[in-house]
Amino acid sequence: MEIALNTARRRLLKWGGAAAATVAVSGAWLPNFGISAALAADLGEGDVGVLNYAYALEQLEAAFYTQVIATPFSSMQQNDQVILTSIRDHEIAHRDFLKKALGRNAIGDLEVDFSAVDFGSRRSVLGTADVFENLGVAAYNGAGQLIENVDYLAAAGSIVSIEARHAAAIADLLKPYSADSVGRGHVDAKGLDGALLPSQVLPQAAPFIKTPVTANSLA
């Protein structure tokens, strides 16, 4: 299925308050943000902006896989269900971790739009999943250079490796035993995966998110 990648309407997102809690990931305690924020049309700047950016993408993926499992396509096999359920659980965990790390600086819940997806079609669901997972890998790769706190960089590196596992699993479901599962079309001649900046990723995610998300302070 070909998915149109258009820009979306823009409106304000709320994120605010101050928080002082900590959150654990991979055995390490990470500090919560304690930065006040007001009504804004942008994700923010610095580490707050980068983590809000990741949080927005994880919200999208978690919502998508939750819908996939809630309304399984008619030809869903046991292997499909096991893999897609595992991916759903991972994306929910990523979403919840980022929300807790951001505390009251997290953007609000995003309203998603999956009207372009035929959830009754295996091809449509897996094709959309393939787009989301590879976009997620490129997004994390591109955002790494923007992170200042090394603890958050380590956490992002751990998450992107899981997103890459997802991309490989979805590729294998689409075309078993093909080179797509090892990154054909996404890995360059040097063996490096793609990397995209927020300004390149958000327009591609926008058709699936009704709540406009901007990243004016991010590259």
Beta strands, then each sheet from edge to edge (+ up, - down):
strand 1: 22-25
strand 2: 28-31
sheet 1: 1+ 2-
end
